[in-house]
């Protein structure tokens, strides 16, 4: 059984404003991402990947950009789905935010 206990699991530091914790099975990955340093003057760079993704805004507020769609201002409780290969990005609007991302298949590039 895969278990991640919050207080017993160190964050993986991505950069000065992004850190995360990851749990996964063979086919599904959930990533808790904490963002700080907001509000940001501009969005992170657009990116894409071959994985299906859903994102739950657990805390804070972001602008979510999805290629071919109007930008969406999302707050705690909102969710968004991202199809494979579609470019997307966020801009932090609040001082901090916590997003819960789920990926299928597992993002091998996130594993050490």
C-alpha positions in Angstrom: 0.0 0.0 0.0 1.4 3.4 -0.9 1.0 5.9 1.9 2.3 9.5 2.1 2.1 11.0 5.6 2.3 14.8 5.2 4.4 15.5 8.3 6.8 12.6 7.6 7.5 13.4 3.9 9.9 16.1 2.8 9.0 18.5 0.1 10.8 18.2 -3.2 12.0 21.8 -3.9 11.5 22.7 -7.6 12.5 26.3 -7.4 12.2 29.3 -5.0 8.4 29.5 -5.5 7.4 25.8 -6.2 7.6 22.7 -4.0 5.8 19.4 -4.2 5.0 16.0 -2.6 4.2 13.0 -4.8 2.4 9.6 -4.4 1.8 7.1 -7.2 0.7 3.7 -8.1 1.6 1.9 -11.3 -0.8 3.9 -13.4 -1.8 7.0 -11.5 0.1 9.9 -9.9 -1.1 12.5 -7.5 1.1 15.6 -6.9 0.5 18.2 -4.2 2.1 21.4 -5.5 2.6 24.5 -3.2 3.2 27.8 -4.9 4.4 31.0 -3.2 5.6 34.5 -4.0 2.4 35.7 -5.4 0.8 37.5 -6.9 3.0 36.8 -9.9 3.3 39.5 -12.6 3.1 36.9 -15.4 2.3 33.2 -15.9 4.8 30.3 -15.8 5.8 29.3 -19.3 3.3 27.2 -21.2 4.1 23.5 -21.2 2.5 20.2 -22.3 3.0 16.5 -21.8 1.4 13.2 -23.0 -0.4 12.6 -19.7 -4.1 13.2 -18.9 -4.2 15.7 -16.0 -6.8 16.9 -13.5 -6.1 19.8 -11.1 -8.0 20.6 -7.9 -7.4 24.0 -6.4 -7.1 23.2 -2.7 -6.0 26.7 -1.5 -5.5 30.1 -3.0 -6.3 31.5 -6.4 -4.7 31.2 -9.8 -5.4 32.1 -13.4 -5.3 28.9 -15.5 -4.3 29.0 -19.2 -5.3 26.2 -21.5 -4.4 26.4 -25.2 -7.4 27.2 -27.3 -9.6 28.1 -24.3 -10.3 31.4 -22.5 -8.2 31.9 -19.4 -10.0 30.9 -16.2 -9.6 32.5 -12.8 -9.9 29.6 -10.3 -10.1 29.6 -6.5 -10.2 26.9 -3.8 -12.7 24.2 -4.6 -12.4 24.6 -8.4 -11.1 21.9 -10.7 -9.9 21.7 -14.3 -9.1 18.9 -16.7 -6.2 19.1 -19.2 -6.1 16.7 -22.2 -2.8 15.1 -23.3 -0.4 17.3 -25.4 -2.4 20.5 -24.8 -0.3 23.5 -23.6 -1.2 25.0 -20.2 0.2 27.2 -17.4 -0.8 29.0 -14.3 -0.3 32.5 -12.9 -0.5 32.8 -9.1 -3.0 35.5 -8.1 -3.0 35.0 -4.3 0.1 35.1 -2.1 0.2 31.3 -2.0 -1.8 28.4 -3.5 -1.9 24.6 -3.2 -2.9 22.5 -6.3 -3.5 18.8 -6.3 -2.6 17.4 -9.8 -3.5 13.9 -10.9 -1.8 12.3 -13.9 -2.4 9.2 -16.0 -0.1 7.5 -16.8 2.5 8.2 -14.1 4.9 11.1 -14.9 8.2 9.2 -15.1 10.0 12.6 -15.4 8.8 13.4 -11.9 10.4 10.3 -10.4 14.0 10.3 -9.2 
